[in-house]
Amino acid sequence: MKNRQKSIFYTLFLAITFTILIAVLIVSKIFYDQTKEHILKDINSDVKTSLLLLKNSIYPFMDSYSVHEYENLIANELNRKYTLAIVVEDYNMEKILDSKYLVGKINNNDRVEDYNQNDEVHQQKISNSYLYIKDDIYNQFGLKIGNIVIYASDDLVQEKLENIIKLSIIITLLSTILVLLVIFFVIHKIVQKPLSSIIKVINNKTDDGIPTNKIPTYNSKELAILSATLNNMICSIKESRYQLDKIANTDMLTNLGNRYKLIHDINNSTNPALAIINIDNFSELNDFYGYEIGDYIIKQVGQHISGLTRHINTSTYHIQGDEYVLFNHDIDKDEFEKNIHKLVNILADISVEIDEEDLNFNFTIGVSFESKDKILPTADMALKVAKRNNENIMIFSEEISLNREYENNIYWTKQIRGAIHDDSFIPVYQPIINNKTNKIEKYEALIRMRDEDKLISPFFFLEISKKTKYYSRITKIMIEKTFERFKNSDLEFSINLTIEDILNKEIKEYIYNMLIKYNIASRVVFEIVETESIENFEAVLGFINKIKKLGSKIAIDDFGTGYSNFDYLMRLNTDYIKIDGSLIKEIYKNKQAQAVVSTIVDFAKRMNIKTIAEFVENESIQNKVIELEIDYSQGYFFSEPKIDI
Amino acid sequence: MNLIKITLLVVFFASLTVLDAHEVKSDISKKKIAYIVSDIRIPFWKIMSRGIKNSADELGYEVSFYGSNNIKKSEIQNTVKVIKDKVDAIILSPINSSSAVTVLKFAESANIPVVISDIGTDKGKYLSFISSDNEDGAYRIGQVLAKKMKELGWDKNGSVGIISIPQKRANGKARTAGFMKAMNESSIKVNGLKQQVNFSYKETYDFSIELIQEHKNLSAIWLQGSDRYKAALDAIKDAGKVDEVLLVVFDAEPEFLELIPKGVIIGAAMQQPYVFGEEAVLILDDFFNKKDVKKHIQLSILSISTDNIEKNIPIIKRNVLGILE
């Protein structure tokens, strides 16, 4: 693209040149007019003077018939600068000749000629004369003896005025050039040169675009102010940049490095090692103690971790919510791994005092030694796998990477489509035990995808299916197959519904129709998940009321996590509360979990809502569940979900 | 027979020649010449007109004379008249060289050739101009004076005073220059030059007295014009310098034929006005006959002194005084 920016000096020069030209032209015009007026006055005066002189000197010669003598007088007068012609009519001679007698001289191309009234050139010149003055000539006795006419030419006027125009042009050009030269040198010295040096200093900058040097000061007041102002600006920018860098690179809560700094450090590393440390079940703590305490915990834990790792030349970052990162830009894998293992033990001893009680935490760590561009997502992948596998530390490997492939959206979209086509979505059933009778009282229907001889958890495909058109289809398949399974049974069973299902008209209609078709409503419990995402509460309540009228029951799934609260329970008119598995898993060893569950159970009892404990995986948990008087239990301690029951 | 034939042929051709000559003569006689002269009363011009008249009569031209009495109006009126009369040529002796210009202008417009006889013109077209060789004449009369002063032994201590015609005139300048040359060659001092203005007797008398009184060693007065010679002689006489101051004159008066031989006037440079007149008509005759004419003719001036007057009297009488015997 062509650069259309014009130099300030170019514009300045144009403006000055234009101004000078106009000014000189105006002055020249005034000078021209005045000179013209002066010359014209001069002509008038000169011609009148000439006329008077001739009148006074010519008559004796006319009276004495000295024609040649007064011709000489006329010729002499013709030497005056403006006189074109002088013509005398001699009455004395006319009397002799009996005809008009004219004697005169005329300037014809700088040659004085005898005037000839029959000469066309002479007549032409006279008719073009600028002015003429005529007067009678009297002799000493007052007798009129003739007349005289003096013609003035404006040739000299034109010549003089042309010279003025030429002079004006020359003066204009010379003065313009002179002024421009002076201005050029002055501006160059006091403006352009300092500005160039300022620009040079400003252009000498860091990668961030901040000048490295200070702008020098100048003698000129304006430039000194400009220099000082720019230096102040540069200082301010540097300070702001420092603050911005700090803000950009620092997590404001913990004062540790943030994700941005982590990515920057990763990019500058040579042999990186990275570990993501996640506080287990932190969301429950948040729910229980509130955000302020949650933030306090995050900050305290961060300080602990940072303190523990500083001596091993490893940087600590807080990248989100309950996740910290340990990063070393150049370290041997084994050494880092050894450090992380040591750290796990030390982390177990970290405690934070809340309400005069020391809280301890469990941590899950994902480690990666992959290349710079992969190290963070692979560590994250390792962390997820560690979480899923309920392990403290997971080092990323190719095997994990392969599993990750399953999480690939495209892969799963294809798999979902295939599963629908092949009728591979099947319900599995996990029993729910009545803790008073210790008997199976009901089942929860859970979806699986059959892949040859494996059953794939919805963990891999359910979220993806929600993003595709297949989700409602899968819901319908689950309802139909489950209803079909239980149509001839007396057992109660539950089916999971998301808010998205409930808000889907087609699904709602389908559910109503199926309940009526199978006449099974009184044995169906709809477990509503993701209640924290209810936006159209009225629509959800409408659905609940309708199915409850039909005889179905409502359970709130995963209660105790996220944003679920007691207000929901009251408003949704729920029959069951399924306490979140993450609380139940910790219940036998974590007092906070116990406190949360106890509160939920207590509330439920008062509201006449039955409670169900999920993820009851061992006897210790079941004992605690019974101790806390939870009505029902569900988990691997009793049975894994099965196709056949 | 042959002789008779030859005789007849000769007679025939001779007759033709005589006839032809008669016709030419007849043609010339028709030409009219006008002589416009400043003042015919003045002897110089009268003598010149006599030369014109006699020459014109001889060559068969009709000539008429127009004196202007030194009045320019008359000169112009005369010019207009001769143009109206359709003269074939004009001989002009103008009032002055300036007035000549006007006459020449009118003549040119009427396509009439003009021969200027003496005085000259400031400008204008003319056929020919006849003048005296004033410088040479003055030089030679200067030599006459120098010779006389040497004879008297006055050349060493004596000086000469000049009463001149106006020096703005060309003939005045020429006369002074020629005379001064002769004086310088003879190492005779010239003291004082008085220019005539009105050409009156008194003026010349006064100038003469002044020169005599102002220059005690004045030995001679040179008068550049002849008409007021008497005033100079009277002044010398009245100043008591008759034997101490010589007089030389330019031009001539009839009285000079007596005064020069007596030594009252020791010499005179005499123009030849009669020859002027003759020459003017001869020029016109050449012009009419389509012969080349000289643009400027200078006539010699006779340097007459006591020594040579006797032998030059016939020439002086005819050419200078116009006396035809």
Interface residues (C-beta under 8 A of the other chain):
Chain A: S64 Y65 S66 V67 H68 E69 E71 N72 N92 M93 I96 L97
Chain B: I71 K72 K73 E75 I76 Q77 V80 S98 S99 A100 V101 T102 K105 D122 K123
